[in-house]
């Protein structure tokens, strides 16, 4: 499963594609992750910063709410952040794809 929910926080498993033409959520990457395209290059943390901003904007969260549990130097990442109604709706949408 690409996500887990515990104590009003959601944890997502992501496969990041840096240097894309735009920031966007893509499709399931296997059964265990969501592919996300990020326009920033994977240089000196730029893609991670852009990913943090993209997640915050997508779910109307503060950038400081987005925590990287693993993958700061990898394309495969695990991030955690507060669960809200936008996140719940997005999870349902992604499961239906």
N, C-alpha and C positions, 0 to 999 in steps of 0.2 A: 504494500500500500504506500502511496506517495506522501501520506500525511499521517499524523497522529495528534490527538487532542488530550491534554492532561492539565488539570488545574487552570482552566480558562486560558490556556496558551496552545497554539497550534505549532507543530513542527513539520516543516516541509523538506522533502528531499528533492534537490534541484540538480539539473544538468545544465550548466551555463554555457552559452555560446557567445563569447565576446566578439567585438568588432563587427556586429551585425548592422544592417541599415537602419534599424529602429529597435526600440525596446518593445518586447511583446511576449506574452505567454503563448506557448505553442501547444504541444500535445503531450500525452503520456510518453515517457521514454522507458519502454518496457513496462513492467508493473510497479516499479519501485521509485520512479522519479518523474518530475515534470520538466520538460525542456523549456528554457527561457532564453530568449535572445536579448543581448545587451549591446548597445551601440558603442560603448567605451572599449578600448583595447585592454588586454590583460597585461598592463604595464604598471608597476608600482602601485598596485591596489586600485587603479582607476575603475576596473570592471566591478570590483566588490562595492566601491562607493556608489557607482551607478545602479547596481543591483539593489542596494539598500534604499536608494531614493525611489526606484521603480516600485519596489514592494510597498514602501510607505505611501506613495501616491495612489497605488492601486487599491489599497485598503483603508485609506484615510487614517494613517498612523503616523506617529512621530518617527523620524529616522533613528532616534535613540532607542526605540522599542524593538528594533530589528537586531537580533543577536545571531552571530555566526557560531554554531557549535563546532562544526568541522568544515574543512575545505577552503580555507582562506587562500591556499596556494594550489588549488585544484579546480577543475571544471565541475566536479561533483561536490555539492555543498549540502549541509544540513543547517537550516535557519529556523529560528523560533521567534514568535511574536504573539501579542495578545489576540485572542479570538474575539471577533465581533460579527455583526450580521452580514457585512460585506464578504468577509472571509467564508462564512458558512454558505452563502449563496454561490460564491466562486467554486468552492469544493464540490457542491452539487452539480454545477455546470461542467466542471472538468471530469467528474465521474461519468457523466452522460455522453461525453465525446467518444 
